[in-house]
Amino acid sequence: MHIYFKTERLLVRQYVVSDIDNLFRVMSDVRVHTYTKDKDHPWDRQRTEEYIRFMVSKDFRTLDCFHGAVIEKETGLLIGLCGLNPYEPREPEIEFKLGVSHWGKGYASELGSRIISEAFVNTNVRGIYGMARPDNTASRRVLEKIGMKYIGDRAFRDHKDSFYYIANSK
Ligand SMILES: CC(C)(COP(=O)(O)OP(=O)(O)OC[C@H]1O[C@@H](n2cnc3c(N)ncnc32)[C@H](O)[C@@H]1OP(=O)(O)O)[C@@H](O)C(=O)NCCC(=O)NCCS
């Protein structure tokens, strides 16, 4: 299985089908979705399985577009997901969702910084967007901490989001 990158405390790798139960444990918690489009629909097992089977079938290898399982190195636990979603050509959107018991440890910032540096050095991505609901303070703080600049609130999908951006100066 492909490892996208390792940080000091985390490892991000491709999914395997046996991740379904562990990711379901994270994504079935309604608190993970408070500020996302799944607010009223925490993932059920079927949704989790469809997501993982889709990601396995895509077999993403490079960091211009990928989703991976976030593993805590110390415990070996799958604690969430992260990735870059297609948005504008060569300008993807960063995403992270972590299990509640792992919030507040700096993990999302650790992941976000590495995703940006890896994508900027090893792919032809020319910039990365970050979107968060205006009242998603934790997510907005993470986007700021990883060097993104607030560029205003815009309509996104079916709602308004605060947009952040970082350009690749490579
Ligand atoms: C958003 C999320 C990824 C952050 O993960 P995390 O690992 O806890 O983030 P970090 O610890 O790296 O940083 C969080 C920052 O927000 C701050 N923060 C958290 N909650 C806050 C609040 N309610 N008000 C103000 N600041 C807050 C923290 O203090 C920290 O900033 P600091 O380092 O300056 O103190 C996590 O909360 C999550 O998975 N949420 C649910 C999914 C989601 O909303 N994802 C984002 C959109 S896809």
The ligand as a Gaussian input file, in Angstrom:
#p B3LYP/6-31G(d) Opt

LIG

0 1
 C      -10.967000      21.236000      11.937000
 C      -10.119000      20.094000      12.457000
 C       -9.571000      19.303000      11.281000
 C       -8.969000      20.700000      13.274000
 O       -8.113000      19.642000      13.676000
 P       -7.084000      19.817000      14.899000
 O       -6.067000      18.751000      14.764000
 O       -7.839000      19.894000      16.169000
 O       -6.437000      21.241000      14.569000
 P       -5.111000      21.852000      15.234000
 O       -4.966000      21.293000      16.613000
 O       -3.993000      21.694000      14.277000
 O       -5.475000      23.405000      15.303000
 C       -6.735000      23.854000      15.751000
 C       -6.634000      25.330000      16.072000
 O       -7.952000      25.864000      16.209000
 C       -8.109000      26.401000      17.517000
 N       -9.489000      26.165000      17.905000
 C      -10.108000      24.985000      18.015000
 N      -11.393000      25.164000      18.368000
 C      -11.567000      26.486000      18.475000
 C      -12.666000      27.322000      18.821000
 N      -13.870000      26.796000      19.074000
 N      -12.487000      28.661000      18.831000
 C      -11.293000      29.188000      18.557000
 N      -10.190000      28.461000      18.206000
 C      -10.348000      27.128000      18.171000
 C       -7.109000      25.661000      18.359000
 O       -6.808000      26.393000      19.555000
 C       -5.928000      25.602000      17.400000
 O       -5.279000      26.844000      17.249000
 P       -3.916000      27.205000      18.075000
 O       -2.897000      26.171000      17.698000
 O       -3.573000      28.580000      17.608000
 O       -4.269000      27.130000      19.519000
 C      -10.923000      19.150000      13.386000
 O      -11.526000      19.925000      14.383000
 C      -11.997000      18.378000      12.634000
 O      -11.760000      17.309000      12.124000
 N      -13.239000      18.952000      12.605000
 C      -14.366000      18.305000      11.934000
 C      -14.239000      18.289000      10.424000
 C      -14.040000      19.676000       9.825000
 O      -14.751000      20.629000      10.173000
 N      -13.054000      19.757000       8.925000
 C      -12.731000      20.995000       8.246000
 C      -13.541000      21.199000       7.029000
 S      -13.360000      19.913000       5.836000

